[in-house]
Amino acid sequence: MVAKKGGRDTKQFDVRREDVRDWWSTIAGKAVHEYGCDGIFVDGATAGSKNGPWSKMFGAEQAAAMDQGVFAMLKQSREKMGSGKLIIFNPLHGNDKEHPGLGEQYLPETDGAMVDDFDRNPSRQQSPEYMANTIEAMRKAANDGKIVIFKGWPKFTWHTAPEIMKKPHEEQHRLAREQITFPLACFLVGAGRHSYFCYTWGWLGEYGTFDWYPEFDKPLGEPKGEAIRKGWTFQREFEHASVFVDVEKKTAQIDWRDR
């Protein structure tokens, strides 16, 4: 299918067609059986949801039909991959007055999701309500036993900070170290046993994918319970750390304790 996006033609798989779903799910099966993958990552899986990209491209009726095609395709993929293999989709987000919640309806057919754009400044400004509800969506999915990959960002990205991108990687890493507390704390107050923290300023390896941070070596221990929410703040206690987040002020504190 061809549609206009950003003033140019863009091609989309017509997942309403059985042959397209069969081809896609066969590739998923091949990935785990021939290449030894643990599963698949389905980016853009929510494109057919209400007010999503496909609605804008093709209209609500066609988008809804394509969305049903995605669900059918995921089920086919599960059958061809076999038991014990993972399907992780993107994205899972919260909601506010401007944005409906996104992704929760796909969790029953998958093993988990990525929260891909949490506080991605300055290109993706997010309200306190949106961020708080994203943390709640992550917590709910984690408590249901789902895998959650939380994608946090420093205050710069590869395409919004050209001057920083001209600097040596060591300088970019230094800035990211200085800015890790808020996204990491937001992750910790909503994380569960199968939650993972991803922190980079882009999607390529050169944008911090393989960088390490001192916080990753800190003792954390088991959580002492769920985070306590008061308005726009969250507080959670771990065996070796106390975590506080204010999503309205975008401030956070992690107090680490010795073992």
N, C-alpha and C positions, 0 to 999 in steps of 0.2 A: 504494500500500500504506500502511496506517495501523498504527502501533505506538506503544507507550508509551515515552516517554523523559523521565526526570526527573519522572515523575508526570503527564505530560500527553501528549495525542495528538500525534504527529508524522507527517507524510506523506513518503514516500520514493518516488522513481521506481522502478517495477518493471522493471528493465533486463533481466529474463528475457524480456520481451515484445518481439517483433520490431518492432511498430509504435512502441514507445517508443524503441528504439535507432535506428530509421530517422528519427524526428522529431529526436532529439538530434544525430545525425550530420549531418543536413541543415542544422541551425542552425550547426554548426561550419563546414560548407562555405560557407554564406552569409556568415559572419563574415569569411572571408578573400577571397571573390570579390566581394562587394558593398560591404564596409566597409573593405577594404584592410588587415586585420589580418595580422600576421606569423604568427599561429597562435592556439592556444587554451591556456588554463590550466585544468586539470581539478582542482578542489579536492575533497578527500575521495575521491579515486579508490581508495584502499585500504580503503574501508569494509567490503568483503566478505572481507578477509583473515582468517586464523584468529585468533579472539579479538577481532575488530574489532567496531565498532558494530552491524553488521547481524547478527552472530552473537548478540549480546545481545538484539536486537530480535526476530529471526525464527527463531533457531535455526541451528545449524551447517550443516545440510543446505541450507536455503533460501539462506543467506548464500553458500555455495560456488557455488550455481547462479547467484546474482546476480553474483558475482565473475566467473564465466565470461562473463556478459552484458556486463560492463564491458570485458573484453578484446575481445569481438566488436565492441562499440560503438567502441572506439578504432580498430580496423582499418577499420571502415566510415568513420569520420571521416577517416582518412588517405586513403582512396580519393576521398572527396568534396572534400577540401581540395586534393589534388594534391601533386605533389612540391615540395620546397623550403619547405614550411610546417611550423611547429613544434607539437608537443604536449608541454607541460610539465605534470607532475602533482605533487600534494601529498598526503602527505608522504613523505620519505625519512628514516628514523631508524636509529640503531644499536640495540643490544640490551644487556640485562643479565639478572640472575636473575629480575627481575620483569617484564621486557618483552621480547617477541620482536622480532627485527629487522623492519623495516617498509619495504616499497617496492621492494626490489631486484628482485623478480620482474616489476615493471611496466616496468623500464628498457628491455628489448628491444623493447617496443612503442611507446616514446616517445622523445623527444629529450632529455629531462632531467627534473629534479625540483627541488622546493623542500625544504630542511631548515627546517621552519617554527617550531620551538619550542626551539631550542637554549638551554639554561640560562635558561628563562623563569621567573624567580623573582618572588614567592615561590609562585606558584600551581602551578608544574610543577617540583618538586624532582627533580633527576636525579643519579644516582650517578656517580662517576668512571668506572666501567666503561661506563655508557651514553654519556657524553659522548665518551670515547675511541673507542668503537666507532662513534659517529656521525661523528666525524672520519675514521675509516678508511673508512666507507661512502661519504662524500663523496669521499675521495681515489680510491677504486676507480672510482666513477662518472666522475669527472673524467678519470682515466687511460684510461678506455674511450671518451673523446671526447664524453661527455654534458655538457649544460648543467647547472650546479648553482647554484641561488639559495640562499644561506645567510642565514637570517633570525636575526640576533642581537638581543639585548634589553639595555637598561640594567637596573639593579636595581629598576626600578619599571615598572609597566604602567598602562594607563588605568583598569583596573577593580580593581586592588589597592592603589592609592595615591591615594585621593580628595583628601587634603590637598595633594599635589603637583599634582593636576589643577586645583586652585583657583588655583594660582600663575600668573603671566604665562608666556606661552610662552617668553620669553627665559630665565626661570629653569629651566624644564624642559629646554631645550636645553643650558644650562650644566651641569646635573647629568648629562645624557647624555654631554656631552663628557668629563667627569671619569671616566666609567665605560666608555668605549669600548675600552680597551686589551685587556681579556680576550676579549670576543667577536671583535674584529678579529684578534687573534693566533690564535685558534682557527680562524678562517676561513683565514688565510694558511698555516698549516701543512698544511692539506688541500686547498688550492685548486689548480685546473688552469687551462688556457688559457681555458676557457669557463665559469669560475666567477665569480659576482657576489655582492657583499656588500650586504645590506639591513639597516638598523639603525634601528629605530623603537620606540616604546613602545605601539604599537597598530596598527590596520589602516586608519584614516582618515588623510586628508591632514594634519589638524590635529595628529596624533600624531608629528610629526617626519619624515614621508615626504619632504619637500622640503628638509630641513635639510642643511647642509654641515658638514664637519669638517676641521680642518687636516691630519689624516692623509691625507685624500684627495688632497692636493696634494703629498705627499711623494714623492720619487723612490724607486721600488721596484726596478725592473729585473727581469731574468730570474732565476728560481730556479736555484741552483747544484746542485740535486738534490732528492730527496725528503726529507721530514722524517725525522729520526732519533728513534725512540721508545725511551725507557727507562722502563719501568714506566708511571707516569701522566704522564710528561713527554714533550713533543715539542720538538725544536729544528730550525730550518730556516734555511738561509742563502740570501739573495737578493743580487743584485748591489749593492744599496744599503741593505740592512737585514739585521739578525739578529733572529730571532723565537724566543722561548722561551715555553712554556706548561706549567703544572702544573694538570691538571684536577682533581686531588684537593684541592689548596689553593685552587683557583680564582684563581691568580695568573698574571701574564704580563708579559713585557717585550718591547718592540720598540725596538731600537737602530737609528736611522736614520743613514746615512752620506751625505755629500755626493756629488754626481755626480763 
